[in-house]
Amino acid sequence: MRLQDRYIFICFEGASEPVAKAYAEELARHGISIIFVTQDHTSVRDTAASLSQSYGVETVVVLADFSLDQTASKPIKEAMRGKDIGFLVNCVDEPLASPQSLIEMPEQRLLDLVNKNVAVATLMTRLVLPGMVERSRGAVVNISSGACCRPLPGRVTLTASTGYLDHFSRALHLEYSGKGIFVQSLIPFQIASSGQQSSSTTPSSREGWFAPKPEVYARHAISTLGISNRTTGYWPHTLQYGLMRCIPEWIWVLGSRVFICSS
């Protein structure tokens, strides 16, 4: 897929922030202007200013409180007006805390996670699709996690919400690929980050061959845009995915429980 001078929406949320920032920077490097949609402008204000200054692209930060239901779409529609929205990128919000069983998770935290990872991504896609269909071109990229591939004890909401985003992307691609719209499901495994957990299935953040820096991952992931509608975005992660699929689920779950008990 050819990257042209268009706008891109990024749903900028929580623990996926390092990957989202790197993905945004890589697109800005290609001259694409960016509209950040967020509930907290402080989390992206510096990033938006830095990208604008470094790459000469226009950046806009839109505040949207998705807890207010449909009223959250008003400022987004206002920002979209008169602009060629060529891309949408949704990033899953991953829990940062240690593994928790479902009953240990506070009710409000549970509602927030479901809202951000399911409702927000779906709503954002609904908002940009009409314009893309009208122009017969566009791309939607949903960045979730390799956690969608196998159940993880203590990560019930993570595996469920990433699983939704993965299946949502695949179904959407089947529905709209014939109308010139490319939908991609990105399922990264471990991503290295400084002092933060990133989009991964394990808490470690040490850099390595299987745990690339966010900017390295973003560069590889963007190269798959328009080629693969479901990918890890990084070929060492694809090796991990292949090995994971070869392991019987009961062995995987047993190993996950042993890992949780020892951590």
N, C-alpha and C positions, 0 to 999 in steps of 0.2 A: 504494500500500500504506500502510495506516494504521500509524504508529509508536506502539505502546503500551508500557506499562511492563513490559518483559520483559528477560531477560538476553541478552547477546550474547557469543559467543566471538570473540576476535580472535587469530589466529595471528600473532604480532608478531615479524617476522624482518628482520634486515639492512637493506639499502639502501632498502627500501620504508617504512622507519620514519616518515619525515615524512608520507607520505600516510596511513599507518595511524593515526598519532597524530591527524591532522586529522579523519579519518573517525570515530575513536572519540569525539573531542570533540564533533563535530556530533551524534552519536547521544546522547551524555550530555546535550547541550543539550535534547534531546527527552525527557529523564527516563528513559532506558534504562540500567539497571545493566549493568556490564561485567565479564566474566571474561577476564583476559589470560592466554594460554598462551605460555610462553616458556622458553627454555633458559638465559637469563641474566636474573635478576630485576632487576639494576641498570639494565638498559636501559628498563624500564617502571615501576619503583617510583615514581619522581618523578611520572611522568605519571598513574599510578593515584591517587596522593595528591592531585594537583592537581585532577583531574576530580571526585573525591569532595568536595573542599572547595568547589570553585566551583559545582557543580551539584547537590550533595546526593544523588548517586546512590551506590549501593554498588559498590565496585570490589574485585576479588579477583585476586591474582597467583598463578598455578599454575606451578610449576617442573616441566618435563617434558623428560627427556633422550631425544629420539627416536632416538638412536643405539643405545638398548637394546631396540629392536624393540617387542614388544607390552607390555613392562613400563611403557613410557611412558604408556600409556593408563590405568593405575591411578589416579594422582592426578587425572587429568582426570575420570574417572568419579565419583570421590569428590566433586569440586567440583560436578558436575552433579546429584548426588543431591538430590531434593526441589525442584529449581528448574525454572521454565518457560523452557526454552531456545528462544527465538523466532528468533534469528539466529545465523548463523555467518559470519565474515569471514576469509578466507584472503588473505594478502599474499605475493606472490612475493618471493624474495630475489635481488636483482640484483647481479652483480659490480661492484665499485667501481673495479677497476683498469682500466688502458688495455686496448684490444683485444688479445686473446691467441688464438693458434691453439690447437686442441685439444691438440696434443702439448706445448705450452708450459705448459699448466695442470697444477699438481701433482695427483697422483692423489687425495690426501685432500680437497683443495678440490673436485675434481670430484664425488667421492662425497657430500660435504656438500651441494653445490648440488642434486644429483639427489634426495637424501633430503629436503631442505627444500621444494623446489619441486614435487616429484611425490608422494613417499610421505606427507609430513606433511599436505598439503592433502587427499589422498585419505582418510587415516586419520581426520582431524578430521571430515570429512563423514560418514564411516561411523559415527562415534560419536554424532553428533547427529541423524541421520536417523530412527532408530526412534521417538524421542520426538515428532518433528515429524509423522511419518506417523500416529502414534497420535492426535494432537490435530488432524490434518488442517489444519495451518497451520504456516507457517515460511518463512524465507528464507535462502538461501545466496548469499553474494557473494564471488566470487573476483576479486581485483585482480591483474592480471598486467601486461602492457605492450603498447604498440602494436608492439613488436618481433615479436610473434607473426604479424603480417600479411605480413612479407616477410623473406627470409633476409638476415642481416647478416654479412659476413666479419669474423672476429675476435670474433664474439658467438654462436658455435655453441650453447653451452649455454643462453644466454639465449633465443634464438629457439626452440630446441627445447622448453625447459621452459615458457615462456609459451604456446607452441603447444599443449602438453599441457593446461595449465590451461584454456585457452580451449575446446578441444574437449571436455574433461571436463565443463565447465559446460554447454555446449550439449546434450550427450548426457543429462546429468543432468536438465536442464530438461524434455526430451522425455519422460523416464521418470517424473518425479514431479510434473509440473505438474497432472496430473489428480487428484492426491491432496492438492491445496491447498498445495503447496510451490513457491515461486518461486525459481528459480536464475538468478543474473545473472553474466555475464562482463563485467568492467570492463577495458577495454584503453586506459589513458591513454597519451598521448604525453609530451612534455616537461613536467615539473613543476618550478617554481622552488623552490630551497631554499638555505639559507645554508650554504655551505662543504661541501655534500654533494651527491652525485648522487642524484637521485630516480628514480622509475619513468618512465623515458624511453628514447628510442632514441638520444639524443645526450648528450654529457657536459656541455653548458652548463647553468648553473643560474640565468642572469639572468632576472629577472621580466619578463614581457611579455604581450601579448594571447594568444599561442600557448603561453606558459609561465606559467600562473597560480600563485599561491601555493597551498600544500597546502590551506589552509583554504577558499580560493575553490573549488578543484577539488572538495573534499569536499562542500561545500554544493550544488554543481551535480549531483554524482554521486548524492547521496542523493535528489534530486528525481526521479531516473529509476527509483528502486526501485519495483517492481511495475508498471512501464510497459514498459520495454524489457529483454529478457533478454540482449541483447548490445549494448553501447554503449561509446563512449569516455568517456561521462560528462560531457563538456564540449563544447559545440557547435563551438567553433573547432577542437578536435581532430577532430571529425567531418568538417570540411572537409579537414583534412590527410589523414585516412583515405581520403576520396573521391578526392583527387588521387593518393594513393599507389597506389590500385587501378587508376587510369587509365594509370599508367606501366608499360610492358612490363618484365618481370622482369630481362631482360638489361641494360636501361638502368639499372635500379635498382641492380643488383649492381655494374656498372661505376662508377657514381657513388659508391657506398659505398666501393669500393676506392680511388678517387681521394681521397676525404675522409680515409680512414685514413692514406694515404701522406703527405698534407699536414699532418696533425695531429701 
